[in-house]
Amino acid sequence: MIQLLFLVLFAEGVLAFLLLVKIGPLRELVIKSLDQLKIGKGPATVKTIAGTMSVILLSSLMSIVKIQNKGAKLGTMSPMDQVLWRTHLLEASLMAFREFCRREEDMKKRGCGSFNVVSGLQ
């Protein structure tokens, strides 16, 4: 699961880089591909994937809380619980970062401004 999330973040980084670099034909190809993706079944697919990612994020957060409660009840966490806790925390943080980036992109497209963590919407 973590490898898949890293792959998604890496692919988005490469896509952002290709959009920033002004290499004529390559940038045009990326823009046309993104436009074609948005037409037709694209929005439904994106909503389905976003819903699935949200459910997995919620599951990871519930597992984190469950492991913490178990450790609080026993007074200490076993090494296996620590590994599981860190794995779930990494998964949840990667998914939350992806969701934050997606919402930031949506807000920029709508002209709502950017989201600043310290002061909220600007």
NORURQUI-V925242 format. One record per residue. N is the residue number from 1. OMEGA is omega as a letter, one per 20 degrees, with the letter a starting at -180 (NA if undefined). D_FIRST is the distance of its C-alpha to the first C-alpha in Angstrom with 1 decimal. Layout:
n=N omega=OMEGA d_first=D_FIRST
n=N omega=OMEGA d_first=D_FIRST
//
This chain:
n=1 omega=a d_first=0.0
n=2 omega=r d_first=3.8
n=3 omega=r d_first=5.5
n=4 omega=r d_first=5.2
n=5 omega=r d_first=6.5
n=6 omega=r d_first=8.8
n=7 omega=r d_first=9.9
n=8 omega=r d_first=10.8
n=9 omega=r d_first=12.7
n=10 omega=r d_first=14.3
n=11 omega=r d_first=15.5
n=12 omega=r d_first=16.9
n=13 omega=r d_first=18.6
n=14 omega=r d_first=20.2
n=15 omega=r d_first=21.3
n=16 omega=r d_first=22.9
n=17 omega=r d_first=24.5
n=18 omega=r d_first=25.9
n=19 omega=a d_first=27.3
n=20 omega=a d_first=28.9
n=21 omega=a d_first=30.5
n=22 omega=r d_first=33.7
n=23 omega=a d_first=33.5
n=24 omega=a d_first=35.4
n=25 omega=a d_first=34.2
n=26 omega=r d_first=30.6
n=27 omega=r d_first=30.4
n=28 omega=r d_first=32.3
n=29 omega=r d_first=29.9
n=30 omega=a d_first=26.9
n=31 omega=r d_first=28.8
n=32 omega=r d_first=30.0
n=33 omega=r d_first=26.6
n=34 omega=r d_first=25.3
n=35 omega=r d_first=28.5
n=36 omega=r d_first=28.0
n=37 omega=a d_first=24.5
n=38 omega=a d_first=25.9
n=39 omega=r d_first=28.7
n=40 omega=a d_first=28.5
n=41 omega=a d_first=25.3
n=42 omega=a d_first=23.2
n=43 omega=r d_first=23.6
n=44 omega=r d_first=22.8
n=45 omega=a d_first=19.6
n=46 omega=r d_first=18.6
n=47 omega=r d_first=19.5
n=48 omega=r d_first=17.6
n=49 omega=r d_first=14.3
n=50 omega=r d_first=15.3
n=51 omega=r d_first=16.1
n=52 omega=r d_first=12.9
n=53 omega=r d_first=11.1
n=54 omega=r d_first=13.9
n=55 omega=r d_first=13.6
n=56 omega=r d_first=10.0
n=57 omega=r d_first=11.5
n=58 omega=r d_first=14.5
n=59 omega=r d_first=12.9
n=60 omega=r d_first=11.2
n=61 omega=r d_first=14.7
n=62 omega=r d_first=16.5
n=63 omega=r d_first=14.8
n=64 omega=a d_first=15.8
n=65 omega=a d_first=19.3
n=66 omega=r d_first=19.6
n=67 omega=r d_first=19.0
n=68 omega=r d_first=21.4
n=69 omega=r d_first=23.9
n=70 omega=r d_first=23.8
n=71 omega=r d_first=24.4
n=72 omega=a d_first=27.2
n=73 omega=a d_first=28.8
n=74 omega=a d_first=29.0
n=75 omega=r d_first=29.9
n=76 omega=r d_first=27.2
n=77 omega=r d_first=23.6
n=78 omega=r d_first=22.9
n=79 omega=r d_first=21.0
n=80 omega=r d_first=18.3
n=81 omega=r d_first=18.1
n=82 omega=r d_first=18.0
n=83 omega=r d_first=15.0
n=84 omega=a d_first=13.1
n=85 omega=a d_first=14.6
n=86 omega=r d_first=13.5
n=87 omega=r d_first=9.8
n=88 omega=r d_first=10.0
n=89 omega=r d_first=12.3
n=90 omega=r d_first=10.3
n=91 omega=a d_first=7.5
n=92 omega=a d_first=10.7
n=93 omega=r d_first=12.6
n=94 omega=r d_first=10.5
n=95 omega=r d_first=10.5
n=96 omega=r d_first=14.1
n=97 omega=r d_first=15.0
n=98 omega=r d_first=13.9
n=99 omega=r d_first=16.0
n=100 omega=r d_first=18.8
n=101 omega=r d_first=19.1
n=102 omega=r d_first=19.2
n=103 omega=r d_first=21.9
n=104 omega=r d_first=23.7
n=105 omega=r d_first=23.9
n=106 omega=a d_first=25.2
n=107 omega=r d_first=27.8
n=108 omega=r d_first=29.0
n=109 omega=a d_first=29.5
n=110 omega=a d_first=31.5
n=111 omega=a d_first=33.6
n=112 omega=a d_first=32.8
n=113 omega=r d_first=32.6
n=114 omega=a d_first=29.8
n=115 omega=r d_first=28.2
n=116 omega=a d_first=29.2
n=117 omega=a d_first=27.4
n=118 omega=a d_first=30.8
n=119 omega=a d_first=33.1
n=120 omega=a d_first=31.0
n=121 omega=r d_first=32.0
n=122 omega=NA d_first=34.5
//
